[in-house]
Amino acid sequence: MQDFFHGIANNHVFKVTFSAWIIAQILKVITTVFVHGKLDLMRSVGAGGMPSAHSALVTALAVSIGQDLGWDSPIFAMALAFAAIVMYDAAGVRRAAGKQAEVINQIISDIYHGTQISEERLKELIGHTPFEVLMGALLGLLVGLFF
């Protein structure tokens, strides 16, 4: 068991990958303060927002694997493909689900104000804009290259 924890503590790819994720989550809180003027610590664990922590994590993963094992390694190719899928999903499928939640919430609000129906809001911030994905990828690239 000690070897396991020692291995994790000395794993460069692990440290770079999760450092990028932690930095992105902290930046979400800071961005929320500047954009909305309020401190929302739940942004540090929530999905969606600026920058994309998913994009930062998978980009840092791919870059650190490329640096450690070589840009021509099959593992780097796999990490790069994984990163592309995650970022596509963040900006595509999850973003569409967020837009649907927004529309459904508006419908609920309209009905709620006309009748006595309880108003339960769906979570709208589950995906990312392409810009948020790009900024997350840029953050992951920078952490991967300079950590």
Stockholm file with secondary structure:
# STOCKHOLM 1.0

chainA/1-147         MQDFFHGIANNHVFKVTFSAWIIAQILKVITTVFVHGKLDLMRSVGAGGMPSAHSALVTALAVSIGQDLGWDSPIFAMALAFAAIVMYDAAGVRRAAGKQAEVINQIISDIYHGTQISEERLKELIGHTPFEVLMGALLGLLVGLFF
#=GR chainA/1-147 SS CHHHHHHHHTCHHHHHHHHHHHHHHHHHHHHHHHHHSSCCGGGGTCSSSSSCHHHHHHHHHHHHHHHHHCTTSHHHHHHHHHHHHHHHHHHTHHHHHHHHHHHHHHHHHHHHHHSCCCCCCCCCCSSCCHHHHHHHHHHHHHHHHHC
#=GC SS_cons         CHHHHHHHHTCHHHHHHHHHHHHHHHHHHHHHHHHHSSCCGGGGTCSSSSSCHHHHHHHHHHHHHHHHHCTTSHHHHHHHHHHHHHHHHHHTHHHHHHHHHHHHHHHHHHHHHHSCCCCCCCCCCSSCCHHHHHHHHHHHHHHHHHC
//
